[in-house]
Each structure stands twice: as C-alpha cells, then as structure tokens.
C-alpha cells in the first residue's frame, strides 16, 4: 500500500520527527486506504489526527478534530451548522463526512509540510489552535442539539478519524 503513497511516508516522517523535537507524544495509526497518520492526545483537551494523503497531496499535512460521530442523517441541519461555523471561522472549516458506516462532523485544516517543518512554533500553535477551535465547535454542536456521539481517545475512534481525514 505504501508504494502507492508517493512522498506521504517521507512527509509523515518529517512530521513525526518534528513532534519528537517539540516533545509531543503521538500514537502511530494503521495505514488508511488513502493516507497515513498519527494521533496526538492533549489529555483533557482532547485529541486530533495528523494525516497525509497520497499523490498529488503527499506534501500537505491535515490536522483533523472530530466534532461528533454517528450524527443523525439530517443533511440540511448538519450542512447549515457546518456552513455557519465555516463562515464565522473560515481558517478552521467544518465538514460533514457522510459515509455508509455513519455520518460524522469534523474540523480540518491543511498546510504544506515545508511550512510546518520550517516554522515549528507555527506547527505547535496550530496543533493546539485546531483542538481549541474544535472544542468550541463541539460545544456549539451539542448546544444546537444535533445529536451524535463524541469522539473518544482509543484505537477505534482514532482510526475512524484517520479514515475521515483522508477520504
């Protein structure tokens, strides 16, 4: 599978080396059909998945936070929520991921790996910033009564979020 990933393994290697330098613990994740990734936990703040897709996006890195999983399939209400939050926070877009195995709402940002490697403080700021904004969006999602379940740190949800982040 990795032979079809182009530079994705190298890109992920650059990110894990940077995480090591920044003293950020991460958990390797099994390869997804369309990409590779690791999970980063900030304990009580939550977790996010760092992923890299195969070509032509193998030099870009995605930071993804799960807002809710297995949400009720009310497309109009969910898209309205995602669009209103993306309009208010355009640097942190919120998406509906409608898959056959369940609908999820996620927040995802993408950066060229070279920017993150060249400016480690920016990378660290974005790691925490994405999580902080994700927590704010999650509270708004709960307040809106849109249902679903929270993502929880563990092998099932980290792998699920990796799959959502790469498809």
C-alpha positions in Angstrom: 0.0 0.0 0.0 2.7 2.5 0.9 4.3 2.1 -2.5 1.2 3.9 -3.9 1.6 6.8 -1.4 4.3 8.7 -3.2 6.0 11.1 -0.7 3.4 10.5 2.0 5.7 8.3 4.2 8.5 10.8 4.0 6.1 13.7 4.8 4.7 11.8 7.8 8.3 11.0 8.8 9.1 14.8 8.8 6.1 15.5 11.0 6.8 12.7 13.5 10.4 13.9 13.7 9.1 17.4 14.4 6.7 16.1 17.0 9.7 14.4 18.7 11.7 17.7 18.7 8.7 19.5 20.1 8.3 16.8 22.8 4.7 16.0 21.7 3.7 12.4 22.2 1.8 10.7 19.4 0.4 7.3 18.6 1.1 5.7 15.2 -2.1 4.6 13.3 -2.5 1.8 10.8 -2.4 2.9 7.2 -5.7 4.1 5.8 -6.7 3.3 2.2 -5.9 6.8 1.0 -3.4 8.1 3.5 -1.2 7.7 6.6 -1.3 9.3 10.0 -0.7 9.6 13.7 -2.9 10.6 16.6 -2.0 13.3 19.1 -3.6 13.5 22.5 -3.7 16.6 24.7 -5.3 14.6 27.5 -8.2 16.6 28.9 -8.3 18.9 25.9 -8.9 16.1 23.5 -7.1 14.6 20.5 -6.6 15.2 16.8 -5.3 13.2 13.9 -2.4 14.3 11.7 -2.6 12.8 8.3 -1.0 12.8 4.9 -2.8 11.8 1.7 -1.2 10.0 -1.3 -0.4 11.8 -4.5 -1.0 14.5 -5.6 -1.4 15.8 -2.0 1.5 13.9 -0.5 3.4 17.1 0.5 0.5 18.5 2.5 -0.5 17.7 6.1 -4.0 17.7 7.5 -4.9 18.3 11.2 -8.3 16.9 11.9 -10.5 17.1 15.0 -13.7 15.1 15.4 -16.7 17.2 16.4 -19.3 14.3 16.5 -19.6 10.8 15.1 -22.7 8.9 14.1 -24.8 12.0 13.8 -28.4 11.7 12.7 -28.7 12.0 9.0 -30.4 15.4 8.8 -28.3 16.7 5.9 -29.9 20.2 5.8 -29.4 20.9 9.6 -25.9 19.5 9.5 -24.8 21.4 6.5 -26.3 24.6 7.9 -24.3 24.1 11.1 -21.1 23.4 9.1 -21.6 26.3 6.8 -22.3 28.8 9.6 -19.2 27.8 11.5 -17.0 27.8 8.5 -18.3 31.2 7.5 -17.5 32.5 11.0 -14.1 30.7 11.3 -13.0 30.3 7.7 -9.5 29.4 8.8 -11.0 26.3 10.5 -13.5 24.7 8.2 -16.1 22.3 9.5 -17.3 19.4 7.3 -20.0 16.8 7.1 -18.5 13.4 6.3 -21.3 11.2 5.1 -20.0 7.7 4.8 -22.0 4.4 4.5 -20.8 3.4 8.0 -22.0 6.6 9.7 -22.1 10.4 9.3 -19.6 12.5 11.2 -18.8 16.2 11.6 -15.1 17.1 11.6 -12.9 20.2 11.6 -9.9 20.0 9.3 -7.1 22.3 8.2 -4.3 21.7 5.7 -0.8 23.0 5.4 2.2 22.4 3.2 4.7 20.2 5.2 7.5 22.6 4.5 5.8 25.5 6.3 5.3 23.3 9.4 8.9 22.0 9.3 10.4 25.4 8.7 8.4 27.1 11.5 8.0 24.7 14.4 6.3 27.3 16.7 3.6 27.8 14.0 3.1 24.0 13.9 2.8 23.8 17.6 0.4 26.7 17.7 -1.8 25.1 15.0 -1.8 21.8 16.8 -3.3 23.4 19.9 -5.3 26.0 18.0 -7.1 23.4 15.9 -8.0 21.5 19.1 -9.2 24.7 20.9 -11.4 25.7 18.0 -12.7 22.1 17.7 -13.7 22.1 21.3 -15.6 25.4 20.8 -17.3 24.0 17.7 -18.2 20.8 19.6 -19.9 22.8 22.4 -21.9 24.7 19.8 -22.8 21.4 18.1 -24.1 20.0 21.4 -25.9 23.3 22.2 -27.6 23.0 18.8 -29.0 19.6 19.7 -27.8 17.9 16.5 -27.1 14.6 18.3 -24.3 12.1 17.6 -21.6 10.8 19.9 -18.3 12.3 21.0 -15.1 11.0 19.6 -13.1 9.4 22.4 -9.4 8.6 22.6 -8.8 5.0 21.7 -8.0 2.7 18.8 -11.5 2.7 17.2 -12.1 6.5 17.2 -8.5 7.5 16.3 -8.7 5.1 13.3 -12.2 6.3 12.4 -10.9 9.9 12.4 -7.9 9.0 10.3 -10.3 7.4 7.7 -12.5 10.6 7.8 -9.4 12.8 7.4 -8.2 11.0 4.3 -11.4 10.4 2.3 
